[in-house]
Amino acid sequence: MLVKVHPLLDRFGDWPAFLASGLSEEETAQFRSHERTGRPLGSPAFVDRLERLLRRVLKPQKRGPKPGTKRAGTGRTSKGDN
């Protein structure tokens, strides 16, 4: 089950009115940012739970080559070995 309807109705009451109220500029920016990256939008606890359920890393990781991995075409590792 994706959602339980009752808690949403308790929280927002008049659903059409809630949808018609629109989003703040900050909320719109958050949606756009997560839409571009494909990363889930939610609290850290929500994203942690998704990671556990999916057994997949969803949070941004450190950029660049991972230590000890071979660089394509060089035969060298990212640490400069070989």
PDB file of N, CA, C and O in Angstrom:
ATOM      1  N   MET A   1       0.851  -1.173   0.000  1.00  0.00           N
ATOM      2  CA  MET A   1       0.000   0.000   0.000  1.00  0.00           C
ATOM      3  C   MET A   1       0.895   1.234   0.000  1.00  0.00           C
ATOM      4  O   MET A   1       1.812   1.352   0.813  1.00  0.00           O
ATOM      5  N   LEU A   2       0.618   2.144  -0.915  1.00  0.00           N
ATOM      6  CA  LEU A   2       1.421   3.346  -1.041  1.00  0.00           C
ATOM      7  C   LEU A   2       1.120   4.357   0.062  1.00  0.00           C
ATOM      8  O   LEU A   2       2.040   4.862   0.706  1.00  0.00           O
ATOM      9  N   VAL A   3      -0.140   4.651   0.281  1.00  0.00           N
ATOM     10  CA  VAL A   3      -0.528   5.584   1.343  1.00  0.00           C
ATOM     11  C   VAL A   3      -1.788   5.105   2.042  1.00  0.00           C
ATOM     12  O   VAL A   3      -2.598   4.365   1.483  1.00  0.00           O
ATOM     13  N   LYS A   4      -1.923   5.545   3.262  1.00  0.00           N
ATOM     14  CA  LYS A   4      -3.164   5.354   3.995  1.00  0.00           C
ATOM     15  C   LYS A   4      -3.919   6.675   3.888  1.00  0.00           C
ATOM     16  O   LYS A   4      -3.410   7.716   4.302  1.00  0.00           O
ATOM     17  N   VAL A   5      -5.094   6.639   3.353  1.00  0.00           N
ATOM     18  CA  VAL A   5      -5.844   7.848   3.039  1.00  0.00           C
ATOM     19  C   VAL A   5      -6.241   8.643   4.285  1.00  0.00           C
ATOM     20  O   VAL A   5      -6.158   9.872   4.286  1.00  0.00           O
ATOM     21  N   HIS A   6      -6.660   7.971   5.315  1.00  0.00           N
ATOM     22  CA  HIS A   6      -7.191   8.665   6.499  1.00  0.00           C
ATOM     23  C   HIS A   6      -6.211   9.688   7.085  1.00  0.00           C
ATOM     24  O   HIS A   6      -6.623  10.818   7.346  1.00  0.00           O
ATOM     25  N   PRO A   7      -4.932   9.346   7.304  1.00  0.00           N
ATOM     26  CA  PRO A   7      -4.020  10.363   7.848  1.00  0.00           C
ATOM     27  C   PRO A   7      -3.879  11.590   6.951  1.00  0.00           C
ATOM     28  O   PRO A   7      -3.718  12.704   7.450  1.00  0.00           O
ATOM     29  N   LEU A   8      -3.937  11.399   5.639  1.00  0.00           N
ATOM     30  CA  LEU A   8      -3.862  12.552   4.738  1.00  0.00           C
ATOM     31  C   LEU A   8      -5.093  13.438   4.877  1.00  0.00           C
ATOM     32  O   LEU A   8      -4.983  14.664   4.896  1.00  0.00           O
ATOM     33  N   LEU A   9      -6.250  12.823   4.972  1.00  0.00           N
ATOM     34  CA  LEU A   9      -7.470  13.608   5.143  1.00  0.00           C
ATOM     35  C   LEU A   9      -7.457  14.352   6.468  1.00  0.00           C
ATOM     36  O   LEU A   9      -7.910  15.494   6.547  1.00  0.00           O
ATOM     37  N   ASP A  10      -6.935  13.704   7.518  1.00  0.00           N
ATOM     38  CA  ASP A  10      -6.833  14.372   8.824  1.00  0.00           C
ATOM     39  C   ASP A  10      -5.900  15.574   8.749  1.00  0.00           C
ATOM     40  O   ASP A  10      -6.157  16.610   9.362  1.00  0.00           O
ATOM     41  N   ARG A  11      -4.822  15.426   7.996  1.00  0.00           N
ATOM     42  CA  ARG A  11      -3.813  16.475   7.938  1.00  0.00           C
ATOM     43  C   ARG A  11      -4.248  17.652   7.063  1.00  0.00           C
ATOM     44  O   ARG A  11      -4.005  18.806   7.414  1.00  0.00           O
ATOM     45  N   PHE A  12      -4.888  17.370   5.931  1.00  0.00           N
ATOM     46  CA  PHE A  12      -5.188  18.423   4.967  1.00  0.00           C
ATOM     47  C   PHE A  12      -6.666  18.749   4.836  1.00  0.00           C
ATOM     48  O   PHE A  12      -7.013  19.804   4.306  1.00  0.00           O
ATOM     49  N   GLY A  13      -7.543  17.875   5.304  1.00  0.00           N
ATOM     50  CA  GLY A  13      -8.972  18.163   5.241  1.00  0.00           C
ATOM     51  C   GLY A  13      -9.490  18.265   3.821  1.00  0.00           C
ATOM     52  O   GLY A  13      -9.749  17.254   3.169  1.00  0.00           O
ATOM     53  N   ASP A  14      -9.639  19.485   3.348  1.00  0.00           N
ATOM     54  CA  ASP A  14     -10.170  19.748   2.013  1.00  0.00           C
ATOM     55  C   ASP A  14      -9.038  19.609   0.985  1.00  0.00           C
ATOM     56  O   ASP A  14      -8.314  20.566   0.714  1.00  0.00           O
ATOM     57  N   TRP A  15      -8.900  18.422   0.428  1.00  0.00           N
ATOM     58  CA  TRP A  15      -7.792  18.115  -0.484  1.00  0.00           C
ATOM     59  C   TRP A  15      -7.774  19.045  -1.702  1.00  0.00           C
ATOM     60  O   TRP A  15      -6.708  19.561  -2.035  1.00  0.00           O
ATOM     61  N   PRO A  16      -8.905  19.283  -2.384  1.00  0.00           N
ATOM     62  CA  PRO A  16      -8.866  20.211  -3.522  1.00  0.00           C
ATOM     63  C   PRO A  16      -8.377  21.613  -3.134  1.00  0.00           C
ATOM     64  O   PRO A  16      -7.632  22.238  -3.890  1.00  0.00           O
ATOM     65  N   ALA A  17      -8.785  22.103  -1.976  1.00  0.00           N
ATOM     66  CA  ALA A  17      -8.327  23.419  -1.515  1.00  0.00           C
ATOM     67  C   ALA A  17      -6.829  23.405  -1.237  1.00  0.00           C
ATOM     68  O   ALA A  17      -6.129  24.369  -1.548  1.00  0.00           O
ATOM     69  N   PHE A  18      -6.336  22.314  -0.651  1.00  0.00           N
ATOM     70  CA  PHE A  18      -4.906  22.191  -0.395  1.00  0.00           C
ATOM     71  C   PHE A  18      -4.121  22.249  -1.703  1.00  0.00           C
ATOM     72  O   PHE A  18      -3.126  22.966  -1.802  1.00  0.00           O
ATOM     73  N   LEU A  19      -4.570  21.491  -2.711  1.00  0.00           N
ATOM     74  CA  LEU A  19      -3.876  21.485  -3.997  1.00  0.00           C
ATOM     75  C   LEU A  19      -3.937  22.848  -4.682  1.00  0.00           C
ATOM     76  O   LEU A  19      -2.981  23.258  -5.340  1.00  0.00           O
ATOM     77  N   ALA A  20      -5.045  23.538  -4.531  1.00  0.00           N
ATOM     78  CA  ALA A  20      -5.218  24.846  -5.164  1.00  0.00           C
ATOM     79  C   ALA A  20      -4.351  25.926  -4.500  1.00  0.00           C
ATOM     80  O   ALA A  20      -4.091  26.966  -5.104  1.00  0.00           O
ATOM     81  N   SER A  21      -3.907  25.684  -3.262  1.00  0.00           N
ATOM     82  CA  SER A  21      -3.123  26.691  -2.546  1.00  0.00           C
ATOM     83  C   SER A  21      -1.735  26.880  -3.135  1.00  0.00           C
ATOM     84  O   SER A  21      -1.096  27.902  -2.884  1.00  0.00           O
ATOM     85  N   GLY A  22      -1.253  25.913  -3.917  1.00  0.00           N
ATOM     86  CA  GLY A  22       0.052  26.052  -4.564  1.00  0.00           C
ATOM     87  C   GLY A  22       1.214  25.814  -3.629  1.00  0.00           C
ATOM     88  O   GLY A  22       1.037  25.440  -2.470  1.00  0.00           O
ATOM     89  N   LEU A  23       2.418  26.039  -4.156  1.00  0.00           N
ATOM     90  CA  LEU A  23       3.651  25.816  -3.416  1.00  0.00           C
ATOM     91  C   LEU A  23       4.389  27.128  -3.214  1.00  0.00           C
ATOM     92  O   LEU A  23       4.253  28.056  -4.012  1.00  0.00           O
ATOM     93  N   SER A  24       5.166  27.200  -2.153  1.00  0.00           N
ATOM     94  CA  SER A  24       6.019  28.364  -1.941  1.00  0.00           C
ATOM     95  C   SER A  24       7.195  28.287  -2.926  1.00  0.00           C
ATOM     96  O   SER A  24       7.425  27.247  -3.542  1.00  0.00           O
ATOM     97  N   GLU A  25       7.926  29.379  -3.067  1.00  0.00           N
ATOM     98  CA  GLU A  25       9.101  29.395  -3.945  1.00  0.00           C
ATOM     99  C   GLU A  25      10.131  28.372  -3.466  1.00  0.00           C
ATOM    100  O   GLU A  25      10.766  27.700  -4.279  1.00  0.00           O
ATOM    101  N   GLU A  26      10.295  28.255  -2.149  1.00  0.00           N
ATOM    102  CA  GLU A  26      11.254  27.297  -1.582  1.00  0.00           C
ATOM    103  C   GLU A  26      10.851  25.864  -1.916  1.00  0.00           C
ATOM    104  O   GLU A  26      11.691  25.055  -2.311  1.00  0.00           O
ATOM    105  N   GLU A  27       9.562  25.550  -1.758  1.00  0.00           N
ATOM    106  CA  GLU A  27       9.081  24.205  -2.073  1.00  0.00           C
ATOM    107  C   GLU A  27       9.252  23.890  -3.561  1.00  0.00           C
ATOM    108  O   GLU A  27       9.642  22.782  -3.930  1.00  0.00           O
ATOM    109  N   THR A  28       8.957  24.867  -4.399  1.00  0.00           N
ATOM    110  CA  THR A  28       9.125  24.684  -5.842  1.00  0.00           C
ATOM    111  C   THR A  28      10.584  24.425  -6.176  1.00  0.00           C
ATOM    112  O   THR A  28      10.886  23.550  -6.988  1.00  0.00           O
ATOM    113  N   ALA A  29      11.496  25.176  -5.562  1.00  0.00           N
ATOM    114  CA  ALA A  29      12.936  24.989  -5.797  1.00  0.00           C
ATOM    115  C   ALA A  29      13.379  23.593  -5.357  1.00  0.00           C
ATOM    116  O   ALA A  29      14.175  22.950  -6.042  1.00  0.00           O
ATOM    117  N   GLN A  30      12.864  23.121  -4.213  1.00  0.00           N
ATOM    118  CA  GLN A  30      13.210  21.775  -3.751  1.00  0.00           C
ATOM    119  C   GLN A  30      12.731  20.713  -4.737  1.00  0.00           C
ATOM    120  O   GLN A  30      13.479  19.796  -5.076  1.00  0.00           O
ATOM    121  N   PHE A  31      11.495  20.834  -5.193  1.00  0.00           N
ATOM    122  CA  PHE A  31      10.970  19.885  -6.173  1.00  0.00           C
ATOM    123  C   PHE A  31      11.818  19.890  -7.443  1.00  0.00           C
ATOM    124  O   PHE A  31      12.169  18.829  -7.960  1.00  0.00           O
ATOM    125  N   ARG A  32      12.146  21.073  -7.945  1.00  0.00           N
ATOM    126  CA  ARG A  32      12.938  21.181  -9.174  1.00  0.00           C
ATOM    127  C   ARG A  32      14.323  20.556  -8.998  1.00  0.00           C
ATOM    128  O   ARG A  32      14.803  19.845  -9.881  1.00  0.00           O
ATOM    129  N   SER A  33      14.953  20.818  -7.875  1.00  0.00           N
ATOM    130  CA  SER A  33      16.280  20.272  -7.608  1.00  0.00           C
ATOM    131  C   SER A  33      16.257  18.744  -7.584  1.00  0.00           C
ATOM    132  O   SER A  33      17.101  18.099  -8.206  1.00  0.00           O
ATOM    133  N   HIS A  34      15.306  18.177  -6.878  1.00  0.00           N
ATOM    134  CA  HIS A  34      15.223  16.725  -6.766  1.00  0.00           C
ATOM    135  C   HIS A  34      14.740  16.094  -8.067  1.00  0.00           C
ATOM    136  O   HIS A  34      15.069  14.947  -8.369  1.00  0.00           O
ATOM    137  N   GLU A  35      13.964  16.842  -8.825  1.00  0.00           N
ATOM    138  CA  GLU A  35      13.509  16.366 -10.132  1.00  0.00           C
ATOM    139  C   GLU A  35      14.700  16.229 -11.080  1.00  0.00           C
ATOM    140  O   GLU A  35      14.781  15.268 -11.845  1.00  0.00           O
ATOM    141  N   ARG A  36      15.620  17.187 -11.030  1.00  0.00           N
ATOM    142  CA  ARG A  36      16.813  17.149 -11.892  1.00  0.00           C
ATOM    143  C   ARG A  36      17.754  16.016 -11.516  1.00  0.00           C
ATOM    144  O   ARG A  36      18.300  15.341 -12.389  1.00  0.00           O
ATOM    145  N   THR A  37      17.946  15.806 -10.220  1.00  0.00           N
ATOM    146  CA  THR A  37      18.918  14.800  -9.775  1.00  0.00           C
ATOM    147  C   THR A  37      18.327  13.400  -9.703  1.00  0.00           C
ATOM    148  O   THR A  37      19.059  12.411  -9.746  1.00  0.00           O
ATOM    149  N   GLY A  38      17.004  13.312  -9.592  1.00  0.00           N
ATOM    150  CA  GLY A  38      16.374  12.001  -9.444  1.00  0.00           C
ATOM    151  C   GLY A  38      16.476  11.454  -8.027  1.00  0.00           C
ATOM    152  O   GLY A  38      16.113  10.306  -7.772  1.00  0.00           O
ATOM    153  N   ARG A  39      16.967  12.271  -7.111  1.00  0.00           N
ATOM    154  CA  ARG A  39      17.090  11.835  -5.714  1.00  0.00           C
ATOM    155  C   ARG A  39      15.761  12.048  -4.984  1.00  0.00           C
ATOM    156  O   ARG A  39      15.012  12.970  -5.307  1.00  0.00           O
ATOM    157  N   PRO A  40      15.473  11.191  -4.001  1.00  0.00           N
ATOM    158  CA  PRO A  40      14.210  11.331  -3.278  1.00  0.00           C
ATOM    159  C   PRO A  40      14.166  12.619  -2.451  1.00  0.00           C
ATOM    160  O   PRO A  40      15.186  13.085  -1.942  1.00  0.00           O
ATOM    161  N   LEU A  41      12.985  13.167  -2.335  1.00  0.00           N
ATOM    162  CA  LEU A  41      12.773  14.373  -1.532  1.00  0.00           C
ATOM    163  C   LEU A  41      12.078  13.961  -0.252  1.00  0.00           C
ATOM    164  O   LEU A  41      10.970  13.425  -0.284  1.00  0.00           O
ATOM    165  N   GLY A  42      12.720  14.207   0.866  1.00  0.00           N
ATOM    166  CA  GLY A  42      12.139  13.867   2.158  1.00  0.00           C
ATOM    167  C   GLY A  42      13.141  14.107   3.258  1.00  0.00           C
ATOM    168  O   GLY A  42      14.266  14.543   3.012  1.00  0.00           O
ATOM    169  N   SER A  43      12.728  13.822   4.464  1.00  0.00           N
ATOM    170  CA  SER A  43      13.607  14.013   5.621  1.00  0.00           C
ATOM    171  C   SER A  43      14.754  13.001   5.563  1.00  0.00           C
ATOM    172  O   SER A  43      14.653  11.989   4.870  1.00  0.00           O
ATOM    173  N   PRO A  44      15.843  13.271   6.286  1.00  0.00           N
ATOM    174  CA  PRO A  44      16.939  12.298   6.336  1.00  0.00           C
ATOM    175  C   PRO A  44      16.463  10.914   6.801  1.00  0.00           C
ATOM    176  O   PRO A  44      16.931   9.893   6.297  1.00  0.00           O
ATOM    177  N   ALA A  45      15.535  10.886   7.761  1.00  0.00           N
ATOM    178  CA  ALA A  45      15.020   9.595   8.246  1.00  0.00           C
ATOM    179  C   ALA A  45      14.264   8.864   7.133  1.00  0.00           C
ATOM    180  O   ALA A  45      14.369   7.643   7.009  1.00  0.00           O
ATOM    181  N   PHE A  46      13.505   9.606   6.330  1.00  0.00           N
ATOM    182  CA  PHE A  46      12.770   9.017   5.211  1.00  0.00           C
ATOM    183  C   PHE A  46      13.740   8.417   4.189  1.00  0.00           C
ATOM    184  O   PHE A  46      13.547   7.289   3.736  1.00  0.00           O
ATOM    185  N   VAL A  47      14.786   9.174   3.827  1.00  0.00           N
ATOM    186  CA  VAL A  47      15.761   8.693   2.843  1.00  0.00           C
ATOM    187  C   VAL A  47      16.525   7.494   3.404  1.00  0.00           C
ATOM    188  O   VAL A  47      16.791   6.540   2.674  1.00  0.00           O
ATOM    189  N   ASP A  48      16.879   7.528   4.686  1.00  0.00           N
ATOM    190  CA  ASP A  48      17.542   6.371   5.322  1.00  0.00           C
ATOM    191  C   ASP A  48      16.667   5.124   5.229  1.00  0.00           C
ATOM    192  O   ASP A  48      17.154   4.035   4.925  1.00  0.00           O
ATOM    193  N   ARG A  49      15.388   5.293   5.490  1.00  0.00           N
ATOM    194  CA  ARG A  49      14.465   4.152   5.424  1.00  0.00           C
ATOM    195  C   ARG A  49      14.370   3.614   3.996  1.00  0.00           C
ATOM    196  O   ARG A  49      14.369   2.401   3.788  1.00  0.00           O
ATOM    197  N   LEU A  50      14.291   4.504   3.026  1.00  0.00           N
ATOM    198  CA  LEU A  50      14.268   4.071   1.629  1.00  0.00           C
ATOM    199  C   LEU A  50      15.530   3.295   1.269  1.00  0.00           C
ATOM    200  O   LEU A  50      15.462   2.268   0.594  1.00  0.00           O
ATOM    201  N   GLU A  51      16.681   3.788   1.721  1.00  0.00           N
ATOM    202  CA  GLU A  51      17.950   3.098   1.439  1.00  0.00           C
ATOM    203  C   GLU A  51      17.941   1.687   2.017  1.00  0.00           C
ATOM    204  O   GLU A  51      18.382   0.738   1.369  1.00  0.00           O
ATOM    205  N   ARG A  52      17.442   1.561   3.229  1.00  0.00           N
ATOM    206  CA  ARG A  52      17.394   0.225   3.844  1.00  0.00           C
ATOM    207  C   ARG A  52      16.434  -0.693   3.091  1.00  0.00           C
ATOM    208  O   ARG A  52      16.755  -1.851   2.823  1.00  0.00           O
ATOM    209  N   LEU A  53      15.258  -0.172   2.751  1.00  0.00           N
ATOM    210  CA  LEU A  53      14.254  -0.982   2.056  1.00  0.00           C
ATOM    211  C   LEU A  53      14.724  -1.397   0.660  1.00  0.00           C
ATOM    212  O   LEU A  53      14.495  -2.528   0.233  1.00  0.00           O
ATOM    213  N   LEU A  54      15.381  -0.477  -0.045  1.00  0.00           N
ATOM    214  CA  LEU A  54      15.805  -0.738  -1.420  1.00  0.00           C
ATOM    215  C   LEU A  54      17.196  -1.362  -1.523  1.00  0.00           C
ATOM    216  O   LEU A  54      17.607  -1.841  -2.579  1.00  0.00           O
ATOM    217  N   ARG A  55      17.914  -1.341  -0.380  1.00  0.00           N
ATOM    218  CA  ARG A  55      19.304  -1.824  -0.350  1.00  0.00           C
ATOM    219  C   ARG A  55      20.136  -1.128  -1.433  1.00  0.00           C
ATOM    220  O   ARG A  55      20.862  -1.750  -2.209  1.00  0.00           O
ATOM    221  N   ARG A  56      19.986   0.192  -1.435  1.00  0.00           N
ATOM    222  CA  ARG A  56      20.640   1.012  -2.447  1.00  0.00           C
ATOM    223  C   ARG A  56      20.971   2.374  -1.860  1.00  0.00           C
ATOM    224  O   ARG A  56      20.198   2.907  -1.064  1.00  0.00           O
ATOM    225  N   VAL A  57      22.111   2.946  -2.244  1.00  0.00           N
ATOM    226  CA  VAL A  57      22.503   4.271  -1.777  1.00  0.00           C
ATOM    227  C   VAL A  57      21.731   5.312  -2.575  1.00  0.00           C
ATOM    228  O   VAL A  57      21.764   5.303  -3.805  1.00  0.00           O
ATOM    229  N   LEU A  58      21.040   6.205  -1.883  1.00  0.00           N
ATOM    230  CA  LEU A  58      20.253   7.245  -2.535  1.00  0.00           C
ATOM    231  C   LEU A  58      20.786   8.645  -2.249  1.00  0.00           C
ATOM    232  O   LEU A  58      20.510   9.578  -3.003  1.00  0.00           O
ATOM    233  N   LYS A  59      21.545   8.798  -1.172  1.00  0.00           N
ATOM    234  CA  LYS A  59      22.093  10.106  -0.818  1.00  0.00           C
ATOM    235  C   LYS A  59      23.309  10.404  -1.691  1.00  0.00           C
ATOM    236  O   LYS A  59      23.998   9.482  -2.128  1.00  0.00           O
ATOM    237  N   PRO A  60      23.581  11.698  -1.951  1.00  0.00           N
ATOM    238  CA  PRO A  60      24.770  12.047  -2.733  1.00  0.00           C
ATOM    239  C   PRO A  60      26.029  11.529  -2.047  1.00  0.00           C
ATOM    240  O   PRO A  60      26.150  11.573  -0.822  1.00  0.00           O
ATOM    241  N   GLN A  61      26.955  11.042  -2.852  1.00  0.00           N
ATOM    242  CA  GLN A  61      28.223  10.532  -2.336  1.00  0.00           C
ATOM    243  C   GLN A  61      29.352  11.478  -2.745  1.00  0.00           C
ATOM    244  O   GLN A  61      29.150  12.389  -3.548  1.00  0.00           O
ATOM    245  N   LYS A  62      30.531  11.254  -2.189  1.00  0.00           N
ATOM    246  CA  LYS A  62      31.697  12.042  -2.528  1.00  0.00           C
ATOM    247  C   LYS A  62      31.988  11.871  -4.013  1.00  0.00           C
ATOM    248  O   LYS A  62      31.952  10.755  -4.531  1.00  0.00           O
ATOM    249  N   ARG A  63      32.275  12.969  -4.696  1.00  0.00           N
ATOM    250  CA  ARG A  63      32.545  12.934  -6.128  1.00  0.00           C
ATOM    251  C   ARG A  63      33.966  12.471  -6.417  1.00  0.00           C
ATOM    252  O   ARG A  63      34.831  12.495  -5.541  1.00  0.00           O
ATOM    253  N   GLY A  64      34.192  12.053  -7.644  1.00  0.00           N
ATOM    254  CA  GLY A  64      35.524  11.675  -8.103  1.00  0.00           C
ATOM    255  C   GLY A  64      35.763  10.186  -7.982  1.00  0.00           C
ATOM    256  O   GLY A  64      34.925   9.447  -7.466  1.00  0.00           O
ATOM    257  N   PRO A  65      36.931   9.748  -8.470  1.00  0.00           N
ATOM    258  CA  PRO A  65      37.243   8.313  -8.420  1.00  0.00           C
ATOM    259  C   PRO A  65      37.392   7.825  -6.987  1.00  0.00           C
ATOM    260  O   PRO A  65      37.860   8.548  -6.108  1.00  0.00           O
ATOM    261  N   LYS A  66      36.993   6.611  -6.781  1.00  0.00           N
ATOM    262  CA  LYS A  66      37.123   6.009  -5.453  1.00  0.00           C
ATOM    263  C   LYS A  66      38.568   5.550  -5.264  1.00  0.00           C
ATOM    264  O   LYS A  66      39.178   5.066  -6.217  1.00  0.00           O
ATOM    265  N   PRO A  67      39.130   5.687  -4.073  1.00  0.00           N
ATOM    266  CA  PRO A  67      40.505   5.269  -3.833  1.00  0.00           C
ATOM    267  C   PRO A  67      40.722   3.803  -4.208  1.00  0.00           C
ATOM    268  O   PRO A  67      39.942   2.928  -3.832  1.00  0.00           O
ATOM    269  N   GLY A  68      41.787   3.559  -4.950  1.00  0.00           N
ATOM    270  CA  GLY A  68      42.152   2.190  -5.286  1.00  0.00           C
ATOM    271  C   GLY A  68      41.462   1.641  -6.519  1.00  0.00           C
ATOM    272  O   GLY A  68      41.668   0.476  -6.857  1.00  0.00           O
ATOM    273  N   THR A  69      40.648   2.436  -7.204  1.00  0.00           N
ATOM    274  CA  THR A  69      40.002   1.949  -8.426  1.00  0.00           C
ATOM    275  C   THR A  69      40.884   2.285  -9.616  1.00  0.00           C
ATOM    276  O   THR A  69      41.546   3.322  -9.625  1.00  0.00           O
ATOM    277  N   LYS A  70      40.898   1.416 -10.621  1.00  0.00           N
ATOM    278  CA  LYS A  70      41.710   1.659 -11.814  1.00  0.00           C
ATOM    279  C   LYS A  70      41.055   2.702 -12.698  1.00  0.00           C
ATOM    280  O   LYS A  70      39.842   2.695 -12.906  1.00  0.00           O
ATOM    281  N   ARG A  71      41.884   3.600 -13.216  1.00  0.00           N
ATOM    282  CA  ARG A  71      41.392   4.604 -14.156  1.00  0.00           C
ATOM    283  C   ARG A  71      41.400   4.008 -15.557  1.00  0.00           C
ATOM    284  O   ARG A  71      42.343   3.314 -15.935  1.00  0.00           O
ATOM    285  N   ALA A  72      40.377   4.272 -16.307  1.00  0.00           N
ATOM    286  CA  ALA A  72      40.226   3.702 -17.649  1.00  0.00           C
ATOM    287  C   ALA A  72      41.404   4.063 -18.542  1.00  0.00           C
ATOM    288  O   ALA A  72      41.777   5.231 -18.651  1.00  0.00           O
ATOM    289  N   GLY A  73      41.985   3.055 -19.179  1.00  0.00           N
ATOM    290  CA  GLY A  73      43.021   3.263 -20.168  1.00  0.00           C
ATOM    291  C   GLY A  73      44.403   3.560 -19.630  1.00  0.00           C
ATOM    292  O   GLY A  73      45.335   3.693 -20.423  1.00  0.00           O
ATOM    293  N   THR A  74      44.586   3.673 -18.329  1.00  0.00           N
ATOM    294  CA  THR A  74      45.908   4.023 -17.801  1.00  0.00           C
ATOM    295  C   THR A  74      46.598   2.878 -17.109  1.00  0.00           C
ATOM    296  O   THR A  74      47.825   2.854 -17.004  1.00  0.00           O
ATOM    297  N   GLY A  75      45.807   1.914 -16.628  1.00  0.00           N
ATOM    298  CA  GLY A  75      46.390   0.822 -15.848  1.00  0.00           C
ATOM    299  C   GLY A  75      46.835   1.266 -14.476  1.00  0.00           C
ATOM    300  O   GLY A  75      47.457   0.496 -13.744  1.00  0.00           O
ATOM    301  N   ARG A  76      46.525   2.507 -14.115  1.00  0.00           N
ATOM    302  CA  ARG A  76      46.913   3.048 -12.807  1.00  0.00           C
ATOM    303  C   ARG A  76      45.691   3.189 -11.924  1.00  0.00           C
ATOM    304  O   ARG A  76      44.567   3.327 -12.408  1.00  0.00           O
ATOM    305  N   THR A  77      45.923   3.154 -10.633  1.00  0.00           N
ATOM    306  CA  THR A  77      44.832   3.372  -9.701  1.00  0.00           C
ATOM    307  C   THR A  77      44.719   4.846  -9.401  1.00  0.00           C
ATOM    308  O   THR A  77      45.617   5.626  -9.718  1.00  0.00           O
ATOM    309  N   SER A  78      43.618   5.225  -8.790  1.00  0.00           N
ATOM    310  CA  SER A  78      43.423   6.636  -8.462  1.00  0.00           C
ATOM    311  C   SER A  78      44.379   7.111  -7.375  1.00  0.00           C
ATOM    312  O   SER A  78      44.496   8.314  -7.142  1.00  0.00           O
ATOM    313  N   LYS A  79      45.066   6.185  -6.705  1.00  0.00           N
ATOM    314  CA  LYS A  79      46.078   6.555  -5.707  1.00  0.00           C
ATOM    315  C   LYS A  79      47.430   6.826  -6.366  1.00  0.00           C
ATOM    316  O   LYS A  79      48.362   7.291  -5.709  1.00  0.00           O
ATOM    317  N   GLY A  80      47.538   6.529  -7.689  1.00  0.00           N
ATOM    318  CA  GLY A  80      48.802   6.741  -8.375  1.00  0.00           C
ATOM    319  C   GLY A  80      49.708   5.530  -8.331  1.00  0.00           C
ATOM    320  O   GLY A  80      50.869   5.629  -8.728  1.00  0.00           O
ATOM    321  N   ASP A  81      49.218   4.378  -7.858  1.00  0.00           N
ATOM    322  CA  ASP A  81      50.035   3.162  -7.812  1.00  0.00           C
ATOM    323  C   ASP A  81      50.196   2.603  -9.219  1.00  0.00           C
ATOM    324  O   ASP A  81      49.490   3.005 -10.144  1.00  0.00           O
ATOM    325  N   ASN A  82      51.126   1.678  -9.366  1.00  0.00           N
ATOM    326  CA  ASN A  82      51.430   0.953 -10.611  1.00  0.00           C
ATOM    327  C   ASN A  82      52.297   1.775 -11.468  1.00  0.00           C
ATOM    328  O   ASN A  82      52.669   1.348 -12.561  1.00  0.00           O
TER     329      ASN A  82
END
